[in-house]
Each structure stands twice: as structure tokens, then as C-alpha cells.
Amino acid sequence: MLNNVVAILLDGVHPFELGVVCEVFGIDRSDEGLPVYDFAVASAEGPTLSTHAGFTMSTPHGLERLESADLIAVPAGDTYGERDFPPELLDALRRAVDRGTRVLSVCSGAFVLGAAGLLDGRRCAVHWRHAERLARQYPRTVVEPDVLYVDEDPVITSAGTAAGIDACLHIVRKEQGPEVANRIARRMVVPPHRDGGQAQYIERPLPRSRCDTVGEVLAWMEQHLDQEITVERLAERAHMSPRTFAR
């Protein structure tokens, strides 16, 4: 069942990643015949929290709200890779998984799941910038830095920012079918499913060639990978004969 959804917050939470969860699960779309979730935002560190963007937010719900959840979402937060987390939160997350509740992390929210031991023996996703640190801190998990999300049910982890949308829609699609997920995506004006992974967003500059002529051609190729590129065309750019260039 996917009915009761809670987003759990800590100081320094990132508003966008929280907003992704709120957008998918916190809006009443019953006028379109779509499911209505019993959605709440709960705090693990008091009723008023700071955000990464400099404003505060408050909620009447604490950790007790997690006890009835079918899905607990942990959005990203500032310095989550460097801080400690409330033991009560980590205990609540472990109890939730033990009783069959799904947990979802968005971006650096994976560090919270790692601290709870929920990534041990599992594959996981995180923003590519955090992948090395996460793997170092929690060596019993397999970090996959090139994917948008990883489903190791009941633990689902997603990469940075918008990849949280992909993971949320995946959960909806898995639990309530593709039609529901597609209609929510259409309402959000996002694709219901994205191909590819994070690799397309990671900056990987080509190694500088000792030959300036070939280096320029390689740089041109990188900018035109969507086109058919022949040896003849490359040779022309390098001001060489096709035979010389190919050799």
C-alpha cells in the first residue's frame, strides 16, 4: 500500500528536494481521479527548522508521525555528509524498515540512511559530487554514481535534485501503476521516465593532446556527437588528407 507518506526534515534541509516530495505526494489531485495521499512533513529536530536557502519552516509533527507511514522520504540537506544525526531518528528509520515501510532518500539524504545502517549490503544512488564521500563513510554499501536512482526495496535512493522526481514517480508507478504515474508526471510537466543516468551531467574534460591540430578536432567532435562524423570530415577540419588523418 502507498497511502501514508512523510517527509522527515533536519536543520539545513534543501527546499527544492523537499518540494519534489511535496509536489508528488502532497497535492490533492482527486478532481482528476488520482490518489490522495495522507501526507505530512515532520521534524527530527524541533518544531522550527532552518533551510539551506536561509528561511525557516515549522511543522507540528515530530518523529511519532513516522510510525504510521507507508513511505518515509529524507530530502537532501546542507552538510549532511559531515554532521551527526539524532539517534532517535536513526532508530525510527530502522524500525520503519523492519516493519516493511519504504524509505526514500533524495540526494544527500542518503547519508541519513547510511548512518542508520540501511545502506549496508545494498546498492545506492547519490549525487555524483557526494559519491566518493558516501562510499568512504559507508564502505558496506555499493555506491552507483552514474544512475538516477536505485531501488533496493524497501530502500530507494536517488541522485541529485531532479532525480528525486524520477524516484518518486518510480515508486508511484511500482505501487499504483504506470497510468497514475504518467498522469502525475503530466500534471507536473515532467517526463514520466527519463532514460540515462548521471554520467551525462558529470564534467569529464578530454585530455589535452600534444598535437594542437588533433586537439582542436577532438574538441569539435565533443561538441557535435549528435552528428554523423566521418574520417573525411575530420581530416578536412585538421587540414589533412583522409589517409594521413586516419593513420
C-alpha positions in Angstrom: 0.0 0.0 0.0 1.1 3.6 -0.7 -1.1 5.9 1.2 0.6 7.5 4.2 3.7 9.5 3.2 6.0 11.5 5.5 8.9 13.8 4.6 11.3 14.0 7.6 13.3 17.2 8.0 16.6 18.2 9.7 18.2 21.6 10.0 19.6 22.8 6.8 17.1 20.9 4.6 17.2 21.9 0.9 13.8 23.3 -0.1 13.9 22.0 -3.7 14.4 18.4 -2.7 11.7 18.7 -0.1 9.5 20.4 -2.7 9.9 17.4 -5.0 8.4 15.1 -2.4 5.6 17.6 -1.6 4.8 18.0 -5.2 4.4 14.3 -5.9 2.7 13.2 -2.7 1.3 16.4 -1.1 -1.1 17.7 -3.7 -4.8 16.7 -3.8 -5.5 15.6 -7.4 -8.8 13.8 -6.6 -10.5 16.1 -9.2 -8.6 14.1 -11.8 -9.4 10.7 -10.3 -5.8 10.3 -8.9 -4.9 9.0 -5.5 -4.8 11.4 -2.5 -2.0 10.7 -0.1 -2.1 11.2 3.7 0.9 13.4 3.5 2.8 15.2 6.3 6.1 17.0 6.9 7.7 16.0 10.2 10.8 17.3 12.0 13.5 15.4 13.7 15.0 18.5 15.4 12.2 20.6 16.9 9.2 22.4 15.5 11.2 25.1 13.7 14.0 24.3 11.3 16.3 26.4 9.2 16.7 25.7 5.4 19.7 25.8 3.2 18.1 28.8 1.4 18.1 31.0 4.5 14.5 30.9 5.6 12.8 28.8 8.3 9.9 26.4 8.3 7.8 24.9 11.1 5.7 21.8 11.5 3.6 20.4 14.3 4.7 16.8 13.6 7.7 15.0 15.1 9.2 11.6 14.9 5.9 10.0 16.1 4.5 10.7 12.7 6.8 8.1 11.1 5.2 5.3 13.0 2.2 5.1 10.7 4.0 5.9 7.4 4.0 3.6 4.3 6.8 5.8 2.8 9.3 8.0 4.6 11.2 10.4 2.4 14.5 12.0 3.5 15.3 15.1 1.4 18.8 16.5 0.9 20.3 18.8 3.4 23.3 21.1 4.0 26.4 19.4 5.3 24.6 16.0 5.7 27.9 14.3 4.7 29.7 15.9 7.7 27.2 16.0 10.6 25.8 13.6 13.1 22.1 12.7 13.1 19.7 12.4 16.1 19.8 8.7 17.4 16.1 8.8 17.8 15.7 9.5 14.0 18.0 6.6 13.1 16.2 4.3 15.4 12.8 5.3 13.9 14.1 4.7 10.4 15.4 1.2 11.3 12.1 0.3 13.0 10.2 1.5 9.9 12.2 -0.7 7.5 11.8 -3.7 9.9 8.0 -3.4 9.7 8.0 -3.0 5.9 7.9 0.7 5.4 9.7 2.1 2.4 12.3 4.8 2.9 13.4 7.1 0.1 16.5 9.5 0.1 16.9 12.4 -2.3 20.5 13.4 -3.0 22.5 13.8 0.3 19.6 12.3 2.3 21.4 9.1 1.6 23.9 10.0 4.4 21.0 9.7 6.9 20.1 6.3 5.6 23.8 5.3 5.7 24.1 6.5 9.4 21.1 4.3 10.2 22.8 1.3 8.6 20.1 1.0 6.0 22.6 1.1 3.1 24.7 -1.8 4.4 24.8 -4.6 1.8 22.7 -2.6 -0.6 23.4 -0.6 -3.8 22.5 3.1 -3.6 22.5 6.3 -5.6 23.5 9.8 -4.5 24.5 13.0 -6.3 27.8 12.3 -8.2 29.5 15.0 -6.1 28.8 13.1 -2.9 29.5 9.6 -4.2 33.1 9.3 -3.1 32.4 10.6 0.4 29.4 8.3 0.8 31.4 5.3 -0.3 34.2 6.2 2.1 31.9 6.7 5.1 29.8 3.6 4.5 32.1 1.0 2.8 29.5 -1.7 3.2 27.3 -0.2 0.5 27.9 -0.1 -3.2 27.5 3.5 -4.5 26.5 3.8 -8.1 27.3 7.3 -9.1 26.1 7.1 -12.7 22.4 6.3 -12.1 19.4 8.5 -11.3 18.0 6.2 -8.6 18.4 2.7 -7.2 15.5 0.6 -5.9 16.7 -1.9 -3.3 13.2 -2.3 -1.9 12.3 -1.2 0.8 15.3 1.3 0.5 15.1 3.6 -2.5 17.9 6.2 -3.1 18.1 8.9 -5.7 20.7 11.2 -7.1 20.8 14.9 -7.0 17.9 17.3 -7.2 15.6 16.4 -10.1 16.5 12.8 -9.8 14.2 12.8 -6.8 11.3 13.3 -9.2 12.3 10.2 -11.1 12.5 8.1 -7.9 9.1 9.4 -6.6 7.4 8.6 -9.9 9.1 5.2 -9.9 7.6 4.4 -6.5 4.1 5.5 -7.7 4.5 3.5 -10.9 5.6 0.5 -9.0 2.8 0.6 -6.4 -0.1 2.2 -8.3 0.7 1.5 -12.0 2.1 3.5 -14.9 -1.2 5.3 -15.7 -1.2 7.0 -12.3 2.5 7.9 -12.5 2.1 9.2 -16.1 -0.8 11.4 -15.1 1.0 12.8 -12.1 4.0 13.5 -14.3 1.9 15.2 -16.9 0.4 17.4 -14.3 3.9 18.3 -13.1 5.0 18.8 -16.8 7.9 16.4 -16.4 8.7 13.2 -18.3 7.2 10.1 -16.6 10.5 8.3 -17.1 14.0 9.5 -18.0 16.5 7.4 -19.8 20.2 7.6 -19.0 21.9 8.4 -15.8 24.1 11.0 -14.1 27.0 10.3 -16.3 25.7 12.7 -18.9 25.9 15.5 -16.3 29.4 14.8 -14.9 32.1 17.1 -16.3 34.8 14.9 -17.9 37.1 17.1 -20.0 39.0 15.4 -22.8 42.7 15.0 -22.1 44.8 17.7 -23.8 46.5 16.4 -26.9 50.2 17.2 -27.5 49.2 17.9 -31.1 47.2 21.2 -31.2 45.6 20.3 -34.6 44.2 17.0 -33.4 43.3 18.5 -30.0 41.1 21.1 -31.8 39.4 18.4 -33.8 38.7 16.3 -30.7 37.2 19.4 -29.0 35.0 19.9 -32.1 33.9 16.2 -32.0 32.8 16.6 -28.4 30.5 19.4 -29.4 29.0 17.5 -32.3 28.4 14.0 -31.0 24.8 14.2 -32.3 26.0 14.2 -35.9 27.5 11.6 -38.2 31.2 12.2 -38.2 33.4 10.6 -40.9 37.2 10.4 -41.2 36.9 12.6 -44.3 35.1 15.3 -42.4 37.6 15.2 -39.5 40.5 15.3 -41.9 39.1 18.4 -43.6 38.9 20.2 -40.2 42.5 19.1 -39.4 43.7 20.3 -42.9 45.0 16.8 -43.7 44.3 14.2 -46.3 41.9 11.4 -45.1 44.7 8.9 -45.4 47.1 10.9 -43.3 44.5 11.7 -40.7 43.4 8.0 -40.4 47.0 6.9 -40.0 
